[in-house]
């Protein structure tokens, strides 16, 4: 992890990388994409600990909030193509 602490749901800009896994911060969701190998070595242990801490932080944030049953779908707006 970087020196900057990844605070789940804190902003729309933080991105964390663990191996080739990308964790994107949003105010209403955390997006996890890519993959990571947790190998039987020191690197694998470090990655497993990073994943464990990340998920513990996400769960703690979720547990500290009054959550709706489900988020409503995002508002979708169609705009004219400026290149036509």
mmCIF file as gemmi writes it, N, C-alpha and C atoms, coordinates in Angstrom:
data_model
loop_
_atom_site.group_PDB
_atom_site.id
_atom_site.type_symbol
_atom_site.label_atom_id
_atom_site.label_alt_id
_atom_site.label_comp_id
_atom_site.label_asym_id
_atom_site.label_entity_id
_atom_site.label_seq_id
_atom_site.pdbx_PDB_ins_code
_atom_site.Cartn_x
_atom_site.Cartn_y
_atom_site.Cartn_z
_atom_site.occupancy
_atom_site.B_iso_or_equiv
_atom_site.pdbx_formal_charge
_atom_site.auth_seq_id
_atom_site.auth_asym_id
_atom_site.pdbx_PDB_model_num
ATOM 1 N N . UNK Axp A 1 ? 0.833 -1.178 0 1 0 ? 1 A 1
ATOM 2 C CA . UNK Axp A 1 ? 0 0 0 1 0 ? 1 A 1
ATOM 3 C C . UNK Axp A 1 ? 0.879 1.243 0 1 0 ? 1 A 1
ATOM 4 N N . UNK Axp A 2 ? 0.311 2.309 -0.466 1 0 ? 2 A 1
ATOM 5 C CA . UNK Axp A 2 ? 1.07 3.551 -0.498 1 0 ? 2 A 1
ATOM 6 C C . UNK Axp A 2 ? 1.021 4.221 0.869 1 0 ? 2 A 1
ATOM 7 N N . UNK Axp A 3 ? 1.738 5.357 0.996 1 0 ? 3 A 1
ATOM 8 C CA . UNK Axp A 3 ? 1.75 6.101 2.243 1 0 ? 3 A 1
ATOM 9 C C . UNK Axp A 3 ? 0.366 6.695 2.523 1 0 ? 3 A 1
ATOM 10 N N . UNK Axp A 4 ? -0.396 6.977 1.489 1 0 ? 4 A 1
ATOM 11 C CA . UNK Axp A 4 ? -1.752 7.503 1.618 1 0 ? 4 A 1
ATOM 12 C C . UNK Axp A 4 ? -2.686 6.363 1.978 1 0 ? 4 A 1
ATOM 13 N N . UNK Axp A 5 ? -3.415 6.507 3.08 1 0 ? 5 A 1
ATOM 14 C CA . UNK Axp A 5 ? -4.339 5.451 3.527 1 0 ? 5 A 1
ATOM 15 C C . UNK Axp A 5 ? -5.574 5.437 2.643 1 0 ? 5 A 1
ATOM 16 N N . UNK Axp A 6 ? -5.923 4.269 2.157 1 0 ? 6 A 1
ATOM 17 C CA . UNK Axp A 6 ? -7.126 4.063 1.355 1 0 ? 6 A 1
ATOM 18 C C . UNK Axp A 6 ? -8.3 3.978 2.321 1 0 ? 6 A 1
ATOM 19 N N . UNK Axp A 7 ? -9.17 4.981 2.305 1 0 ? 7 A 1
ATOM 20 C CA . UNK Axp A 7 ? -10.337 5.012 3.175 1 0 ? 7 A 1
ATOM 21 C C . UNK Axp A 7 ? -11.564 4.672 2.344 1 0 ? 7 A 1
ATOM 22 N N . UNK Axp A 8 ? -12.146 3.489 2.539 1 0 ? 8 A 1
ATOM 23 C CA . UNK Axp A 8 ? -13.29 3.081 1.727 1 0 ? 8 A 1
ATOM 24 C C . UNK Axp A 8 ? -14.432 4.091 1.765 1 0 ? 8 A 1
ATOM 25 N N . UNK Axp A 9 ? -14.981 4.365 0.596 1 0 ? 9 A 1
ATOM 26 C CA . UNK Axp A 9 ? -16.141 5.236 0.412 1 0 ? 9 A 1
ATOM 27 C C . UNK Axp A 9 ? -15.851 6.699 0.737 1 0 ? 9 A 1
ATOM 28 N N . UNK Axp A 10 ? -14.575 7.096 0.803 1 0 ? 10 A 1
ATOM 29 C CA . UNK Axp A 10 ? -14.216 8.452 1.212 1 0 ? 10 A 1
ATOM 30 C C . UNK Axp A 10 ? -14.217 9.451 0.056 1 0 ? 10 A 1
ATOM 31 N N . UNK Axp A 11 ? -14.005 8.963 -1.175 1 0 ? 11 A 1
ATOM 32 C CA . UNK Axp A 11 ? -13.895 9.895 -2.297 1 0 ? 11 A 1
ATOM 33 C C . UNK Axp A 11 ? -14.099 9.151 -3.611 1 0 ? 11 A 1
ATOM 34 N N . UNK Axp A 12 ? -13.962 9.875 -4.679 1 0 ? 12 A 1
ATOM 35 C CA . UNK Axp A 12 ? -14.148 9.309 -6.021 1 0 ? 12 A 1
ATOM 36 C C . UNK Axp A 12 ? -12.816 9.19 -6.771 1 0 ? 12 A 1
ATOM 37 N N . UNK Axp A 13 ? -11.708 9.188 -6.051 1 0 ? 13 A 1
ATOM 38 C CA . UNK Axp A 13 ? -10.434 9.262 -6.764 1 0 ? 13 A 1
ATOM 39 C C . UNK Axp A 13 ? -9.39 8.23 -6.38 1 0 ? 13 A 1
ATOM 40 N N . UNK Axp A 14 ? -9.427 7.682 -5.179 1 0 ? 14 A 1
ATOM 41 C CA . UNK Axp A 14 ? -8.371 6.762 -4.76 1 0 ? 14 A 1
ATOM 42 C C . UNK Axp A 14 ? -8.439 5.441 -5.513 1 0 ? 14 A 1
ATOM 43 N N . UNK Axp A 15 ? -7.273 4.964 -5.906 1 0 ? 15 A 1
ATOM 44 C CA . UNK Axp A 15 ? -7.14 3.655 -6.536 1 0 ? 15 A 1
ATOM 45 C C . UNK Axp A 15 ? -5.999 2.934 -5.832 1 0 ? 15 A 1
ATOM 46 N N . UNK Axp A 16 ? -6.232 1.684 -5.487 1 0 ? 16 A 1
ATOM 47 C CA . UNK Axp A 16 ? -5.243 0.855 -4.823 1 0 ? 16 A 1
ATOM 48 C C . UNK Axp A 16 ? -4.941 -0.326 -5.721 1 0 ? 16 A 1
ATOM 49 N N . UNK Axp A 17 ? -3.673 -0.696 -5.832 1 0 ? 17 A 1
ATOM 50 C CA . UNK Axp A 17 ? -3.276 -1.855 -6.631 1 0 ? 17 A 1
ATOM 51 C C . UNK Axp A 17 ? -2.654 -2.899 -5.712 1 0 ? 17 A 1
ATOM 52 N N . UNK Axp A 18 ? -3.133 -4.123 -5.851 1 0 ? 18 A 1
ATOM 53 C CA . UNK Axp A 18 ? -2.535 -5.274 -5.174 1 0 ? 18 A 1
ATOM 54 C C . UNK Axp A 18 ? -2.292 -6.295 -6.272 1 0 ? 18 A 1
ATOM 55 N N . UNK Axp A 19 ? -1.034 -6.508 -6.633 1 0 ? 19 A 1
ATOM 56 C CA . UNK Axp A 19 ? -0.734 -7.308 -7.824 1 0 ? 19 A 1
ATOM 57 C C . UNK Axp A 19 ? -1.375 -6.614 -9.011 1 0 ? 19 A 1
ATOM 58 N N . UNK Axp A 20 ? -2.095 -7.362 -9.841 1 0 ? 20 A 1
ATOM 59 C CA . UNK Axp A 20 ? -2.802 -6.773 -10.984 1 0 ? 20 A 1
ATOM 60 C C . UNK Axp A 20 ? -4.265 -6.488 -10.634 1 0 ? 20 A 1
ATOM 61 N N . UNK Axp A 21 ? -4.588 -6.536 -9.352 1 0 ? 21 A 1
ATOM 62 C CA . UNK Axp A 21 ? -5.924 -6.223 -8.88 1 0 ? 21 A 1
ATOM 63 C C . UNK Axp A 21 ? -6.018 -4.711 -8.687 1 0 ? 21 A 1
ATOM 64 N N . UNK Axp A 22 ? -7.096 -4.121 -9.182 1 0 ? 22 A 1
ATOM 65 C CA . UNK Axp A 22 ? -7.296 -2.681 -9.032 1 0 ? 22 A 1
ATOM 66 C C . UNK Axp A 22 ? -8.547 -2.458 -8.189 1 0 ? 22 A 1
ATOM 67 N N . UNK Axp A 23 ? -8.395 -1.68 -7.12 1 0 ? 23 A 1
ATOM 68 C CA . UNK Axp A 23 ? -9.498 -1.367 -6.228 1 0 ? 23 A 1
ATOM 69 C C . UNK Axp A 23 ? -9.759 0.129 -6.366 1 0 ? 23 A 1
ATOM 70 N N . UNK Axp A 24 ? -10.955 0.472 -6.862 1 0 ? 24 A 1
ATOM 71 C CA . UNK Axp A 24 ? -11.317 1.866 -7.097 1 0 ? 24 A 1
ATOM 72 C C . UNK Axp A 24 ? -12.286 2.33 -6.02 1 0 ? 24 A 1
ATOM 73 N N . UNK Axp A 25 ? -11.991 3.463 -5.428 1 0 ? 25 A 1
ATOM 74 C CA . UNK Axp A 25 ? -12.82 4.041 -4.388 1 0 ? 25 A 1
ATOM 75 C C . UNK Axp A 25 ? -13.916 4.891 -5.011 1 0 ? 25 A 1
ATOM 76 N N . UNK Axp A 26 ? -15.112 4.784 -4.479 1 0 ? 26 A 1
ATOM 77 C CA . UNK Axp A 26 ? -16.237 5.638 -4.855 1 0 ? 26 A 1
ATOM 78 C C . UNK Axp A 26 ? -16.963 5.973 -3.554 1 0 ? 26 A 1
ATOM 79 N N . UNK Axp A 27 ? -17.818 6.953 -3.569 1 0 ? 27 A 1
ATOM 80 C CA . UNK Axp A 27 ? -18.541 7.294 -2.343 1 0 ? 27 A 1
ATOM 81 C C . UNK Axp A 27 ? -19.675 6.319 -2.05 1 0 ? 27 A 1
ATOM 82 N N . UNK Axp A 28 ? -20.11 5.563 -3.066 1 0 ? 28 A 1
ATOM 83 C CA . UNK Axp A 28 ? -21.212 4.626 -2.854 1 0 ? 28 A 1
ATOM 84 C C . UNK Axp A 28 ? -20.869 3.176 -3.169 1 0 ? 28 A 1
ATOM 85 N N . UNK Axp A 29 ? -19.619 2.908 -3.527 1 0 ? 29 A 1
ATOM 86 C CA . UNK Axp A 29 ? -19.211 1.536 -3.842 1 0 ? 29 A 1
ATOM 87 C C . UNK Axp A 29 ? -17.689 1.448 -3.946 1 0 ? 29 A 1
ATOM 88 N N . UNK Axp A 30 ? -17.195 0.238 -3.831 1 0 ? 30 A 1
ATOM 89 C CA . UNK Axp A 30 ? -15.786 -0.076 -4.087 1 0 ? 30 A 1
ATOM 90 C C . UNK Axp A 30 ? -15.803 -1.032 -5.274 1 0 ? 30 A 1
ATOM 91 N N . UNK Axp A 31 ? -15.053 -0.701 -6.315 1 0 ? 31 A 1
ATOM 92 C CA . UNK Axp A 31 ? -14.991 -1.557 -7.494 1 0 ? 31 A 1
ATOM 93 C C . UNK Axp A 31 ? -13.657 -2.299 -7.489 1 0 ? 31 A 1
ATOM 94 N N . UNK Axp A 32 ? -13.737 -3.621 -7.578 1 0 ? 32 A 1
ATOM 95 C CA . UNK Axp A 32 ? -12.539 -4.46 -7.585 1 0 ? 32 A 1
ATOM 96 C C . UNK Axp A 32 ? -12.496 -5.189 -8.919 1 0 ? 32 A 1
ATOM 97 N N . UNK Axp A 33 ? -11.392 -5.011 -9.655 1 0 ? 33 A 1
ATOM 98 C CA . UNK Axp A 33 ? -11.257 -5.676 -10.942 1 0 ? 33 A 1
ATOM 99 C C . UNK Axp A 33 ? -9.823 -6.163 -11.126 1 0 ? 33 A 1
ATOM 100 N N . UNK Axp A 34 ? -9.658 -7.106 -12.035 1 0 ? 34 A 1
ATOM 101 C CA . UNK Axp A 34 ? -8.323 -7.658 -12.297 1 0 ? 34 A 1
ATOM 102 C C . UNK Axp A 34 ? -8.12 -8.953 -11.542 1 0 ? 34 A 1
ATOM 103 N N . UNK Axp A 35 ? -6.865 -9.281 -11.318 1 0 ? 35 A 1
ATOM 104 C CA . UNK Axp A 35 ? -6.556 -10.504 -10.592 1 0 ? 35 A 1
ATOM 105 C C . UNK Axp A 35 ? -5.29 -10.329 -9.776 1 0 ? 35 A 1
ATOM 106 N N . UNK Axp A 36 ? -5.135 -11.207 -8.835 1 0 ? 36 A 1
ATOM 107 C CA . UNK Axp A 36 ? -3.941 -11.201 -7.997 1 0 ? 36 A 1
ATOM 108 C C . UNK Axp A 36 ? -3.614 -12.651 -7.663 1 0 ? 36 A 1
ATOM 109 N N . UNK Axp A 37 ? -2.342 -12.972 -7.708 1 0 ? 37 A 1
ATOM 110 C CA . UNK Axp A 37 ? -1.884 -14.292 -7.283 1 0 ? 37 A 1
ATOM 111 C C . UNK Axp A 37 ? -1.381 -14.162 -5.851 1 0 ? 37 A 1
ATOM 112 N N . UNK Axp A 38 ? -1.93 -14.971 -4.972 1 0 ? 38 A 1
ATOM 113 C CA . UNK Axp A 38 ? -1.427 -15.064 -3.605 1 0 ? 38 A 1
ATOM 114 C C . UNK Axp A 38 ? -0.572 -16.322 -3.569 1 0 ? 38 A 1
ATOM 115 N N . UNK Axp A 39 ? 0.708 -16.116 -3.705 1 0 ? 39 A 1
ATOM 116 C CA . UNK Axp A 39 ? 1.666 -17.206 -3.819 1 0 ? 39 A 1
ATOM 117 C C . UNK Axp A 39 ? 2.196 -17.616 -2.441 1 0 ? 39 A 1
ATOM 118 N N . UNK Axp A 40 ? 2.781 -18.803 -2.378 1 0 ? 40 A 1
ATOM 119 C CA . UNK Axp A 40 ? 3.314 -19.327 -1.122 1 0 ? 40 A 1
ATOM 120 C C . UNK Axp A 40 ? 4.745 -18.809 -0.949 1 0 ? 40 A 1
ATOM 121 N N . UNK Axp A 41 ? 4.831 -17.504 -0.705 1 0 ? 41 A 1
ATOM 122 C CA . UNK Axp A 41 ? 6.113 -16.843 -0.458 1 0 ? 41 A 1
ATOM 123 C C . UNK Axp A 41 ? 5.834 -15.541 0.273 1 0 ? 41 A 1
ATOM 124 N N . UNK Axp A 42 ? 6.867 -14.75 0.522 1 0 ? 42 A 1
ATOM 125 C CA . UNK Axp A 42 ? 6.701 -13.495 1.255 1 0 ? 42 A 1
ATOM 126 C C . UNK Axp A 42 ? 5.821 -12.504 0.496 1 0 ? 42 A 1
ATOM 127 N N . UNK Axp A 43 ? 5.939 -12.486 -0.833 1 0 ? 43 A 1
ATOM 128 C CA . UNK Axp A 43 ? 5.104 -11.596 -1.638 1 0 ? 43 A 1
ATOM 129 C C . UNK Axp A 43 ? 3.634 -11.991 -1.513 1 0 ? 43 A 1
ATOM 130 N N . UNK Axp A 44 ? 3.356 -13.282 -1.574 1 0 ? 44 A 1
ATOM 131 C CA . UNK Axp A 44 ? 1.987 -13.762 -1.417 1 0 ? 44 A 1
ATOM 132 C C . UNK Axp A 44 ? 1.41 -13.42 -0.055 1 0 ? 44 A 1
ATOM 133 N N . UNK Axp A 45 ? 2.22 -13.571 0.974 1 0 ? 45 A 1
ATOM 134 C CA . UNK Axp A 45 ? 1.786 -13.226 2.326 1 0 ? 45 A 1
ATOM 135 C C . UNK Axp A 45 ? 1.465 -11.736 2.421 1 0 ? 45 A 1
ATOM 136 N N . UNK Axp A 46 ? 2.314 -10.901 1.852 1 0 ? 46 A 1
ATOM 137 C CA . UNK Axp A 46 ? 2.077 -9.453 1.878 1 0 ? 46 A 1
ATOM 138 C C . UNK Axp A 46 ? 0.784 -9.096 1.145 1 0 ? 46 A 1
ATOM 139 N N . UNK Axp A 47 ? 0.55 -9.717 0.002 1 0 ? 47 A 1
ATOM 140 C CA . UNK Axp A 47 ? -0.682 -9.449 -0.749 1 0 ? 47 A 1
ATOM 141 C C . UNK Axp A 47 ? -1.903 -9.928 0.02 1 0 ? 47 A 1
ATOM 142 N N . UNK Axp A 48 ? -1.827 -11.087 0.651 1 0 ? 48 A 1
ATOM 143 C CA . UNK Axp A 48 ? -2.941 -11.61 1.441 1 0 ? 48 A 1
ATOM 144 C C . UNK Axp A 48 ? -3.259 -10.666 2.6 1 0 ? 48 A 1
ATOM 145 N N . UNK Axp A 49 ? -2.227 -10.148 3.23 1 0 ? 49 A 1
ATOM 146 C CA . UNK Axp A 49 ? -2.447 -9.2 4.337 1 0 ? 49 A 1
ATOM 147 C C . UNK Axp A 49 ? -3.082 -7.908 3.837 1 0 ? 49 A 1
ATOM 148 N N . UNK Axp A 50 ? -2.653 -7.434 2.663 1 0 ? 50 A 1
ATOM 149 C CA . UNK Axp A 50 ? -3.254 -6.223 2.089 1 0 ? 50 A 1
ATOM 150 C C . UNK Axp A 50 ? -4.738 -6.455 1.796 1 0 ? 50 A 1
ATOM 151 N N . UNK Axp A 51 ? -5.061 -7.596 1.208 1 0 ? 51 A 1
ATOM 152 C CA . UNK Axp A 51 ? -6.458 -7.914 0.914 1 0 ? 51 A 1
ATOM 153 C C . UNK Axp A 51 ? -7.274 -8.026 2.201 1 0 ? 51 A 1
ATOM 154 N N . UNK Axp A 52 ? -6.712 -8.685 3.187 1 0 ? 52 A 1
ATOM 155 C CA . UNK Axp A 52 ? -7.393 -8.85 4.468 1 0 ? 52 A 1
ATOM 156 C C . UNK Axp A 52 ? -7.686 -7.492 5.101 1 0 ? 52 A 1
ATOM 157 N N . UNK Axp A 53 ? -6.706 -6.598 5.093 1 0 ? 53 A 1
ATOM 158 C CA . UNK Axp A 53 ? -6.892 -5.276 5.693 1 0 ? 53 A 1
ATOM 159 C C . UNK Axp A 53 ? -7.903 -4.458 4.902 1 0 ? 53 A 1
ATOM 160 N N . UNK Axp A 54 ? -7.813 -4.512 3.581 1 0 ? 54 A 1
ATOM 161 C CA . UNK Axp A 54 ? -8.757 -3.789 2.743 1 0 ? 54 A 1
ATOM 162 C C . UNK Axp A 54 ? -10.189 -4.222 3.045 1 0 ? 54 A 1
ATOM 163 N N . UNK Axp A 55 ? -10.437 -5.533 3.048 1 0 ? 55 A 1
ATOM 164 C CA . UNK Axp A 55 ? -11.789 -6.03 3.295 1 0 ? 55 A 1
ATOM 165 C C . UNK Axp A 55 ? -12.249 -5.736 4.722 1 0 ? 55 A 1
ATOM 166 N N . UNK Axp A 56 ? -11.349 -5.78 5.686 1 0 ? 56 A 1
ATOM 167 C CA . UNK Axp A 56 ? -11.713 -5.423 7.062 1 0 ? 56 A 1
ATOM 168 C C . UNK Axp A 56 ? -12.127 -3.962 7.137 1 0 ? 56 A 1
ATOM 169 N N . UNK Axp A 57 ? -11.415 -3.09 6.427 1 0 ? 57 A 1
ATOM 170 C CA . UNK Axp A 57 ? -11.756 -1.664 6.403 1 0 ? 57 A 1
ATOM 171 C C . UNK Axp A 57 ? -13.104 -1.429 5.721 1 0 ? 57 A 1
ATOM 172 N N . UNK Axp A 58 ? -13.357 -2.138 4.621 1 0 ? 58 A 1
ATOM 173 C CA . UNK Axp A 58 ? -14.634 -2.006 3.907 1 0 ? 58 A 1
ATOM 174 C C . UNK Axp A 58 ? -15.78 -2.472 4.805 1 0 ? 58 A 1
ATOM 175 N N . UNK Axp A 59 ? -15.629 -3.628 5.439 1 0 ? 59 A 1
ATOM 176 C CA . UNK Axp A 59 ? -16.673 -4.158 6.316 1 0 ? 59 A 1
ATOM 177 C C . UNK Axp A 59 ? -16.918 -3.207 7.488 1 0 ? 59 A 1
ATOM 178 N N . UNK Axp A 60 ? -15.862 -2.676 8.083 1 0 ? 60 A 1
ATOM 179 C CA . UNK Axp A 60 ? -16.017 -1.751 9.214 1 0 ? 60 A 1
ATOM 180 C C . UNK Axp A 60 ? -16.798 -0.508 8.793 1 0 ? 60 A 1
ATOM 181 N N . UNK Axp A 61 ? -16.494 0.026 7.608 1 0 ? 61 A 1
ATOM 182 C CA . UNK Axp A 61 ? -17.227 1.196 7.118 1 0 ? 61 A 1
ATOM 183 C C . UNK Axp A 61 ? -18.698 0.864 6.896 1 0 ? 61 A 1
ATOM 184 N N . UNK Axp A 62 ? -18.965 -0.28 6.293 1 0 ? 62 A 1
ATOM 185 C CA . UNK Axp A 62 ? -20.351 -0.677 6.035 1 0 ? 62 A 1
ATOM 186 C C . UNK Axp A 62 ? -21.116 -0.9 7.342 1 0 ? 62 A 1
ATOM 187 N N . UNK Axp A 63 ? -20.479 -1.541 8.295 1 0 ? 63 A 1
ATOM 188 C CA . UNK Axp A 63 ? -21.14 -1.81 9.579 1 0 ? 63 A 1
ATOM 189 C C . UNK Axp A 63 ? -21.413 -0.538 10.369 1 0 ? 63 A 1
ATOM 190 N N . UNK Axp A 64 ? -20.664 0.524 10.107 1 0 ? 64 A 1
ATOM 191 C CA . UNK Axp A 64 ? -20.827 1.77 10.858 1 0 ? 64 A 1
ATOM 192 C C . UNK Axp A 64 ? -21.935 2.659 10.29 1 0 ? 64 A 1
ATOM 193 N N . UNK Axp A 65 ? -22.578 2.23 9.214 1 0 ? 65 A 1
ATOM 194 C CA . UNK Axp A 65 ? -23.585 3.053 8.535 1 0 ? 65 A 1
ATOM 195 C C . UNK Axp A 65 ? -24.974 2.427 8.616 1 0 ? 65 A 1
ATOM 196 N N . UNK Axp A 66 ? -25.966 3.302 8.473 1 0 ? 66 A 1
ATOM 197 C CA . UNK Axp A 66 ? -27.344 2.847 8.342 1 0 ? 66 A 1
ATOM 198 C C . UNK Axp A 66 ? -27.553 2.596 6.853 1 0 ? 66 A 1
ATOM 199 N N . UNK Axp A 67 ? -27.545 1.335 6.45 1 0 ? 67 A 1
ATOM 200 C CA . UNK Axp A 67 ? -27.544 0.983 5.034 1 0 ? 67 A 1
ATOM 201 C C . UNK Axp A 67 ? -28.953 0.713 4.502 1 0 ? 67 A 1
ATOM 202 N N . UNK Axp A 68 ? -29.21 1.155 3.261 1 0 ? 68 A 1
ATOM 203 C CA . UNK Axp A 68 ? -30.465 0.756 2.623 1 0 ? 68 A 1
ATOM 204 C C . UNK Axp A 68 ? -30.376 -0.72 2.251 1 0 ? 68 A 1
ATOM 205 N N . UNK Axp A 69 ? -31.523 -1.321 1.954 1 0 ? 69 A 1
ATOM 206 C CA . UNK Axp A 69 ? -31.52 -2.723 1.533 1 0 ? 69 A 1
ATOM 207 C C . UNK Axp A 69 ? -30.714 -2.879 0.249 1 0 ? 69 A 1
ATOM 208 N N . UNK Axp A 70 ? -30.873 -1.935 -0.672 1 0 ? 70 A 1
ATOM 209 C CA . UNK Axp A 70 ? -30.155 -1.97 -1.948 1 0 ? 70 A 1
ATOM 210 C C . UNK Axp A 70 ? -30.087 -0.552 -2.507 1 0 ? 70 A 1
ATOM 211 N N . UNK Axp A 71 ? -28.971 -0.224 -3.156 1 0 ? 71 A 1
ATOM 212 C CA . UNK Axp A 71 ? -28.853 1.092 -3.792 1 0 ? 71 A 1
ATOM 213 C C . UNK Axp A 71 ? -29.776 1.175 -4.997 1 0 ? 71 A 1
ATOM 214 N N . UNK Axp A 72 ? -30.383 2.33 -5.233 1 0 ? 72 A 1
ATOM 215 C CA . UNK Axp A 72 ? -31.172 2.474 -6.461 1 0 ? 72 A 1
ATOM 216 C C . UNK Axp A 72 ? -30.235 2.491 -7.666 1 0 ? 72 A 1
ATOM 217 N N . UNK Axp A 73 ? -30.751 2.128 -8.84 1 0 ? 73 A 1
ATOM 218 C CA . UNK Axp A 73 ? -29.885 2.171 -10.029 1 0 ? 73 A 1
ATOM 219 C C . UNK Axp A 73 ? -29.468 3.612 -10.306 1 0 ? 73 A 1
ATOM 220 N N . UNK Axp A 74 ? -28.291 3.802 -10.883 1 0 ? 74 A 1
ATOM 221 C CA . UNK Axp A 74 ? -27.832 5.162 -11.175 1 0 ? 74 A 1
ATOM 222 C C . UNK Axp A 74 ? -28.722 5.808 -12.234 1 0 ? 74 A 1
ATOM 223 N N . UNK Axp A 75 ? -28.845 7.123 -12.139 1 0 ? 75 A 1
ATOM 224 C CA . UNK Axp A 75 ? -29.598 7.873 -13.143 1 0 ? 75 A 1
ATOM 225 C C . UNK Axp A 75 ? -28.788 7.88 -14.433 1 0 ? 75 A 1
ATOM 226 N N . UNK Axp A 76 ? -29.408 7.488 -15.534 1 0 ? 76 A 1
ATOM 227 C CA . UNK Axp A 76 ? -28.737 7.438 -16.821 1 0 ? 76 A 1
ATOM 228 C C . UNK Axp A 76 ? -29.325 8.52 -17.706 1 0 ? 76 A 1
ATOM 229 N N . UNK Axp A 77 ? -28.454 9.278 -18.32 1 0 ? 77 A 1
ATOM 230 C CA . UNK Axp A 77 ? -28.9 10.374 -19.161 1 0 ? 77 A 1
ATOM 231 C C . UNK Axp A 77 ? -28.269 10.227 -20.537 1 0 ? 77 A 1
ATOM 232 N N . UNK Axp A 78 ? -29.062 10.319 -21.586 1 0 ? 78 A 1
ATOM 233 C CA . UNK Axp A 78 ? -28.559 10.247 -22.943 1 0 ? 78 A 1
ATOM 234 C C . UNK Axp A 78 ? -28.292 11.653 -23.437 1 0 ? 78 A 1
ATOM 235 N N . UNK Axp A 79 ? -27.139 11.849 -24.028 1 0 ? 79 A 1
ATOM 236 C CA . UNK Axp A 79 ? -26.781 13.159 -24.585 1 0 ? 79 A 1
ATOM 237 C C . UNK Axp A 79 ? -26.482 13.006 -26.068 1 0 ? 79 A 1
ATOM 238 N N . UNK Axp A 80 ? -26.629 14.088 -26.787 1 0 ? 80 A 1
ATOM 239 C CA . UNK Axp A 80 ? -26.352 14.067 -28.225 1 0 ? 80 A 1
ATOM 240 C C . UNK Axp A 80 ? -24.861 13.873 -28.468 1 0 ? 80 A 1
ATOM 241 N N . UNK Axp A 81 ? -24.553 13.13 -29.527 1 0 ? 81 A 1
ATOM 242 C CA . UNK Axp A 81 ? -23.166 12.899 -29.906 1 0 ? 81 A 1
ATOM 243 C C . UNK Axp A 81 ? -22.604 14.193 -30.497 1 0 ? 81 A 1
ATOM 244 N N . UNK Axp A 82 ? -21.585 14.781 -29.886 1 0 ? 82 A 1
ATOM 245 C CA . UNK Axp A 82 ? -21.042 16.054 -30.389 1 0 ? 82 A 1
ATOM 246 C C . UNK Axp A 82 ? -20.256 15.888 -31.698 1 0 ? 82 A 1
ATOM 247 N N . UNK Axp A 83 ? -19.96 14.672 -32.113 1 0 ? 83 A 1
ATOM 248 C CA . UNK Axp A 83 ? -19.166 14.434 -33.308 1 0 ? 83 A 1
ATOM 249 C C . UNK Axp A 83 ? -20.018 14.147 -34.547 1 0 ? 83 A 1
ATOM 250 N N . UNK Axp A 84 ? -21.327 14.181 -34.395 1 0 ? 84 A 1
ATOM 251 C CA . UNK Axp A 84 ? -22.184 13.933 -35.542 1 0 ? 84 A 1
ATOM 252 C C . UNK Axp A 84 ? -22.593 15.23 -36.193 1 0 ? 84 A 1
